[in-house]
Amino acid sequence: MILRAKRTRRFCLFAVPLAWVLAIARVATAVEVGDKAPDFTLPSTTGGNVILRQFQGRKLVLLEFYVSDFRPT
């Protein structure tokens, strides 16, 4: 039973992010190199939200995504 739970967890940790990436791939193809990125809001790791337009005027914005049970220390 425990082995089945581990397999299910491993599958979900792989399948859910993959499904998310494939689902947004259609949106991503609408943006071409050199285009302005569409504004979006994401939850931050410290609470609250981060909005892309908060970084307007900066030369570079780096986004890092982590699985829900891992956060950098």
N, CA, C and O atoms as CSV, one atom per row, in Angstrom:
chain,resi,resn,atom,element,x,y,z
A,1,MET,N,N,0.816,-1.195,0.000
A,1,MET,CA,C,0.000,0.000,0.000
A,1,MET,C,C,0.862,1.263,0.000
A,1,MET,O,O,0.570,2.228,-0.706
A,2,ILE,N,N,1.931,1.240,0.803
A,2,ILE,CA,C,2.822,2.396,0.866
A,2,ILE,C,C,3.512,2.607,-0.474
A,2,ILE,O,O,3.696,3.745,-0.904
A,3,LEU,N,N,3.892,1.527,-1.132
A,3,LEU,CA,C,4.538,1.630,-2.439
A,3,LEU,C,C,3.607,2.285,-3.449
A,3,LEU,O,O,4.043,3.110,-4.253
A,4,ARG,N,N,2.338,1.927,-3.414
A,4,ARG,CA,C,1.364,2.523,-4.331
A,4,ARG,C,C,1.235,4.023,-4.064
A,4,ARG,O,O,1.144,4.808,-5.008
A,5,ALA,N,N,1.225,4.427,-2.815
A,5,ALA,CA,C,1.131,5.842,-2.459
A,5,ALA,C,C,2.356,6.601,-2.953
A,5,ALA,O,O,2.237,7.726,-3.440
A,6,LYS,N,N,3.529,5.993,-2.831
A,6,LYS,CA,C,4.751,6.642,-3.318
A,6,LYS,C,C,4.711,6.805,-4.831
A,6,LYS,O,O,5.102,7.846,-5.360
A,7,ARG,N,N,4.237,5.773,-5.525
A,7,ARG,CA,C,4.141,5.860,-6.987
A,7,ARG,C,C,3.146,6.936,-7.401
A,7,ARG,O,O,3.400,7.699,-8.334
A,8,THR,N,N,2.020,6.994,-6.709
A,8,THR,CA,C,1.013,8.009,-7.021
A,8,THR,C,C,1.573,9.401,-6.778
A,8,THR,O,O,1.374,10.303,-7.591
A,9,ARG,N,N,2.268,9.580,-5.670
A,9,ARG,CA,C,2.865,10.888,-5.361
A,9,ARG,C,C,3.900,11.270,-6.415
A,9,ARG,O,O,3.915,12.407,-6.887
A,10,ARG,N,N,4.755,10.339,-6.782
A,10,ARG,CA,C,5.776,10.596,-7.792
A,10,ARG,C,C,5.125,10.961,-9.126
A,10,ARG,O,O,5.571,11.882,-9.810
A,11,PHE,N,N,4.077,10.238,-9.487
A,11,PHE,CA,C,3.366,10.523,-10.732
A,11,PHE,C,C,2.773,11.931,-10.698
A,11,PHE,O,O,2.893,12.677,-11.670
A,12,CYS,N,N,2.140,12.296,-9.593
A,12,CYS,CA,C,1.527,13.619,-9.482
A,12,CYS,C,C,2.573,14.727,-9.516
A,12,CYS,O,O,2.352,15.776,-10.121
A,13,LEU,N,N,3.708,14.496,-8.867
A,13,LEU,CA,C,4.765,15.511,-8.879
A,13,LEU,C,C,5.320,15.733,-10.276
A,13,LEU,O,O,5.840,16.810,-10.569
A,14,PHE,N,N,5.218,14.741,-11.133
A,14,PHE,CA,C,5.670,14.878,-12.511
A,14,PHE,C,C,4.537,15.333,-13.423
A,14,PHE,O,O,4.720,16.245,-14.230
A,15,ALA,N,N,3.378,14.711,-13.303
A,15,ALA,CA,C,2.284,14.940,-14.245
A,15,ALA,C,C,1.626,16.307,-14.089
A,15,ALA,O,O,1.288,16.942,-15.087
A,16,VAL,N,N,1.441,16.766,-12.867
A,16,VAL,CA,C,0.753,18.038,-12.660
A,16,VAL,C,C,1.547,19.212,-13.239
A,16,VAL,O,O,0.972,20.006,-13.983
A,17,PRO,N,N,2.841,19.362,-12.932
A,17,PRO,CA,C,3.584,20.457,-13.573
A,17,PRO,C,C,3.656,20.316,-15.096
A,17,PRO,O,O,3.596,21.314,-15.814
A,18,LEU,N,N,3.784,19.093,-15.586
A,18,LEU,CA,C,3.820,18.888,-17.032
A,18,LEU,C,C,2.506,19.314,-17.665
A,18,LEU,O,O,2.509,19.985,-18.697
A,19,ALA,N,N,1.392,18.941,-17.072
A,19,ALA,CA,C,0.081,19.338,-17.598
A,19,ALA,C,C,-0.069,20.852,-17.580
A,19,ALA,O,O,-0.633,21.433,-18.508
A,20,TRP,N,N,0.432,21.493,-16.527
A,20,TRP,CA,C,0.354,22.950,-16.432
A,20,TRP,C,C,1.166,23.602,-17.551
A,20,TRP,O,O,0.699,24.539,-18.197
A,21,VAL,N,N,2.374,23.105,-17.773
A,21,VAL,CA,C,3.226,23.661,-18.832
A,21,VAL,C,C,2.576,23.477,-20.194
A,21,VAL,O,O,2.573,24.399,-21.010
A,22,LEU,N,N,2.031,22.308,-20.443
A,22,LEU,CA,C,1.373,22.062,-21.724
A,22,LEU,C,C,0.130,22.921,-21.890
A,22,LEU,O,O,-0.174,23.361,-22.999
A,23,ALA,N,N,-0.585,23.165,-20.809
A,23,ALA,CA,C,-1.797,23.981,-20.885
A,23,ALA,C,C,-1.478,25.430,-21.215
A,23,ALA,O,O,-2.214,26.070,-21.965
A,24,ILE,N,N,-0.385,25.957,-20.659
A,24,ILE,CA,C,-0.056,27.353,-20.939
A,24,ILE,C,C,0.788,27.515,-22.193
A,24,ILE,O,O,1.068,28.642,-22.601
A,25,ALA,N,N,1.195,26.423,-22.806
A,25,ALA,CA,C,2.016,26.514,-24.017
A,25,ALA,C,C,1.295,27.284,-25.108
A,25,ALA,O,O,1.926,28.000,-25.885
A,26,ARG,N,N,-0.013,27.144,-25.173
A,26,ARG,CA,C,-0.780,27.885,-26.176
A,26,ARG,C,C,-0.682,29.382,-25.943
A,26,ARG,O,O,-0.578,30.155,-26.895
A,27,VAL,N,N,-0.714,29.796,-24.682
A,27,VAL,CA,C,-0.590,31.209,-24.354
A,27,VAL,C,C,0.822,31.687,-24.663
A,27,VAL,O,O,1.010,32.781,-25.194
A,28,ALA,N,N,1.809,30.872,-24.331
A,28,ALA,CA,C,3.204,31.255,-24.532
A,28,ALA,C,C,3.529,31.465,-26.001
A,28,ALA,O,O,4.380,32.295,-26.323
A,29,THR,N,N,2.883,30.744,-26.897
A,29,THR,CA,C,3.177,30.905,-28.314
A,29,THR,C,C,2.662,32.231,-28.850
A,29,THR,O,O,3.069,32.656,-29.931
A,30,ALA,N,N,1.774,32.894,-28.113
A,30,ALA,CA,C,1.250,34.179,-28.560
A,30,ALA,C,C,2.269,35.297,-28.354
A,30,ALA,O,O,2.102,36.382,-28.910
A,31,VAL,N,N,3.308,35.062,-27.576
A,31,VAL,CA,C,4.337,36.061,-27.305
A,31,VAL,C,C,5.565,35.717,-28.136
A,31,VAL,O,O,6.078,34.600,-28.072
A,32,GLU,N,N,6.020,36.668,-28.898
A,32,GLU,CA,C,7.202,36.480,-29.738
A,32,GLU,C,C,8.422,37.114,-29.073
A,32,GLU,O,O,8.285,37.966,-28.196
A,33,VAL,N,N,9.592,36.701,-29.486
A,33,VAL,CA,C,10.830,37.288,-28.983
A,33,VAL,C,C,10.812,38.779,-29.296
A,33,VAL,O,O,10.527,39.180,-30.425
A,34,GLY,N,N,11.116,39.590,-28.301
A,34,GLY,CA,C,11.118,41.032,-28.473
A,34,GLY,C,C,9.819,41.693,-28.044
A,34,GLY,O,O,9.783,42.908,-27.851
A,35,ASP,N,N,8.740,40.910,-27.891
A,35,ASP,CA,C,7.465,41.450,-27.418
A,35,ASP,C,C,7.550,41.732,-25.921
A,35,ASP,O,O,8.353,41.132,-25.207
A,36,LYS,N,N,6.714,42.649,-25.463
A,36,LYS,CA,C,6.609,42.883,-24.028
A,36,LYS,C,C,5.848,41.724,-23.408
A,36,LYS,O,O,4.891,41.217,-23.993
A,37,ALA,N,N,6.271,41.310,-22.239
A,37,ALA,CA,C,5.600,40.215,-21.533
A,37,ALA,C,C,4.241,40.691,-21.033
A,37,ALA,O,O,4.109,41.834,-20.594
A,38,PRO,N,N,3.239,39.834,-21.093
A,38,PRO,CA,C,1.935,40.217,-20.537
A,38,PRO,C,C,2.025,40.320,-19.017
A,38,PRO,O,O,2.756,39.561,-18.381
A,39,ASP,N,N,1.285,41.256,-18.442
A,39,ASP,CA,C,1.302,41.425,-16.996
A,39,ASP,C,C,0.641,40.224,-16.329
A,39,ASP,O,O,-0.350,39.696,-16.833
A,40,PHE,N,N,1.188,39.796,-15.200
A,40,PHE,CA,C,0.615,38.679,-14.458
A,40,PHE,C,C,0.895,38.858,-12.977
A,40,PHE,O,O,1.764,39.634,-12.581
A,41,THR,N,N,0.146,38.128,-12.169
A,41,THR,CA,C,0.295,38.148,-10.718
A,41,THR,C,C,0.532,36.733,-10.230
A,41,THR,O,O,-0.181,35.807,-10.619
A,42,LEU,N,N,1.541,36.563,-9.370
A,42,LEU,CA,C,1.858,35.257,-8.793
A,42,LEU,C,C,1.988,35.389,-7.283
A,42,LEU,O,O,2.394,36.441,-6.791
A,43,PRO,N,N,1.650,34.338,-6.537
A,43,PRO,CA,C,1.853,34.393,-5.087
A,43,PRO,C,C,3.343,34.324,-4.757
A,43,PRO,O,O,4.095,33.589,-5.398
A,44,SER,N,N,3.758,35.089,-3.763
A,44,SER,CA,C,5.163,35.059,-3.352
A,44,SER,C,C,5.359,34.029,-2.249
A,44,SER,O,O,4.391,33.565,-1.647
A,45,THR,N,N,6.593,33.677,-1.991
A,45,THR,CA,C,6.900,32.695,-0.947
A,45,THR,C,C,6.796,33.300,0.447
A,45,THR,O,O,6.765,32.569,1.436
A,46,THR,N,N,6.741,34.624,0.536
A,46,THR,CA,C,6.660,35.289,1.834
A,46,THR,C,C,5.260,35.790,2.143
A,46,THR,O,O,5.060,36.519,3.115
A,47,GLY,N,N,4.291,35.404,1.325
A,47,GLY,CA,C,2.922,35.885,1.487
A,47,GLY,C,C,2.664,37.051,0.557
A,47,GLY,O,O,3.601,37.724,0.126
A,48,GLY,N,N,1.424,37.293,0.248
A,48,GLY,CA,C,1.094,38.365,-0.674
A,48,GLY,C,C,1.287,37.931,-2.112
A,48,GLY,O,O,1.411,36.743,-2.413
A,49,ASN,N,N,1.310,38.913,-2.990
A,49,ASN,CA,C,1.454,38.647,-4.419
A,49,ASN,C,C,2.583,39.472,-5.011
A,49,ASN,O,O,2.954,40.517,-4.478
A,50,VAL,N,N,3.115,38.995,-6.103
A,50,VAL,CA,C,4.114,39.729,-6.878
A,50,VAL,C,C,3.499,39.985,-8.243
A,50,VAL,O,O,3.017,39.061,-8.898
A,51,ILE,N,N,3.517,41.234,-8.668
A,51,ILE,CA,C,2.937,41.625,-9.953
A,51,ILE,C,C,4.083,42.028,-10.873
A,51,ILE,O,O,4.974,42.776,-10.469
A,52,LEU,N,N,4.060,41.540,-12.093
A,52,LEU,CA,C,5.155,41.812,-13.026
A,52,LEU,C,C,5.377,43.305,-13.218
A,52,LEU,O,O,6.525,43.741,-13.309
A,53,ARG,N,N,4.324,44.094,-13.281
A,53,ARG,CA,C,4.500,45.528,-13.534
A,53,ARG,C,C,5.259,46.245,-12.417
A,53,ARG,O,O,5.706,47.376,-12.607
A,54,GLN,N,N,5.412,45.594,-11.236
A,54,GLN,CA,C,6.210,46.177,-10.157
A,54,GLN,C,C,7.677,46.313,-10.573
A,54,GLN,O,O,8.416,47.120,-10.009
A,55,PHE,N,N,8.084,45.529,-11.548
A,55,PHE,CA,C,9.476,45.523,-11.989
A,55,PHE,C,C,9.673,46.286,-13.296
A,55,PHE,O,O,10.725,46.175,-13.925
A,56,GLN,N,N,8.678,47.052,-13.704
A,56,GLN,CA,C,8.761,47.806,-14.949
A,56,GLN,C,C,9.937,48.773,-14.897
A,56,GLN,O,O,10.155,49.454,-13.894
A,57,GLY,N,N,10.679,48.822,-15.974
A,57,GLY,CA,C,11.839,49.689,-16.058
A,57,GLY,C,C,13.147,48.986,-15.741
A,57,GLY,O,O,14.218,49.526,-16.020
A,58,ARG,N,N,13.082,47.807,-15.171
A,58,ARG,CA,C,14.304,47.044,-14.913
A,58,ARG,C,C,14.703,46.308,-16.178
A,58,ARG,O,O,13.856,45.946,-16.994
A,59,LYS,N,N,15.982,46.094,-16.330
A,59,LYS,CA,C,16.487,45.450,-17.536
A,59,LYS,C,C,16.183,43.954,-17.567
A,59,LYS,O,O,15.930,43.402,-18.638
A,60,LEU,N,N,16.204,43.293,-16.413
A,60,LEU,CA,C,16.059,41.844,-16.369
A,60,LEU,C,C,15.200,41.436,-15.179
A,60,LEU,O,O,15.353,41.965,-14.078
A,61,VAL,N,N,14.301,40.494,-15.412
A,61,VAL,CA,C,13.502,39.894,-14.342
A,61,VAL,C,C,13.668,38.389,-14.460
A,61,VAL,O,O,13.403,37.816,-15.518
A,62,LEU,N,N,14.104,37.740,-13.382
A,62,LEU,CA,C,14.315,36.293,-13.366
A,62,LEU,C,C,13.218,35.639,-12.541
A,62,LEU,O,O,12.981,36.029,-11.398
A,63,LEU,N,N,12.549,34.647,-13.118
A,63,LEU,CA,C,11.509,33.903,-12.414
A,63,LEU,C,C,12.013,32.505,-12.124
A,63,LEU,O,O,12.556,31.841,-13.007
A,64,GLU,N,N,11.837,32.049,-10.882
A,64,GLU,CA,C,12.185,30.678,-10.512
A,64,GLU,C,C,10.936,30.012,-9.966
A,64,GLU,O,O,10.234,30.582,-9.131
A,65,PHE,N,N,10.657,28.800,-10.439
A,65,PHE,CA,C,9.489,28.056,-9.990
A,65,PHE,C,C,9.956,26.812,-9.252
A,65,PHE,O,O,10.892,26.138,-9.683
A,66,TYR,N,N,9.301,26.513,-8.137
A,66,TYR,CA,C,9.637,25.358,-7.311
A,66,TYR,C,C,8.396,24.502,-7.116
A,66,TYR,O,O,7.274,25.006,-7.150
A,67,VAL,N,N,8.600,23.210,-6.911
A,67,VAL,CA,C,7.475,22.351,-6.552
A,67,VAL,C,C,6.991,22.764,-5.169
A,67,VAL,O,O,7.752,23.345,-4.396
A,68,SER,N,N,5.752,22.477,-4.854
A,68,SER,CA,C,5.136,23.009,-3.637
A,68,SER,C,C,5.799,22.542,-2.340
A,68,SER,O,O,5.724,23.251,-1.336
A,69,ASP,N,N,6.438,21.387,-2.327
A,69,ASP,CA,C,7.047,20.925,-1.078
A,69,ASP,C,C,8.533,21.259,-0.974
A,69,ASP,O,O,9.214,20.757,-0.080
A,70,PHE,N,N,9.043,22.094,-1.867
A,70,PHE,CA,C,10.443,22.509,-1.806
A,70,PHE,C,C,10.510,24.013,-1.956
A,70,PHE,O,O,9.931,24.581,-2.883
A,71,ARG,N,N,11.215,24.655,-1.044
A,71,ARG,CA,C,11.463,26.085,-1.148
A,71,ARG,C,C,12.909,26.328,-0.770
A,71,ARG,O,O,13.423,25.685,0.145
A,72,PRO,N,N,13.573,27.243,-1.454
A,72,PRO,CA,C,14.975,27.510,-1.112
A,72,PRO,C,C,15.073,28.114,0.284
A,72,PRO,O,O,14.157,28.796,0.744
A,73,THR,N,N,16.180,27.857,0.942
A,73,THR,CA,C,16.367,28.395,2.292
A,73,THR,C,C,17.236,29.615,2.262
A,73,THR,O,O,17.505,30.207,3.307
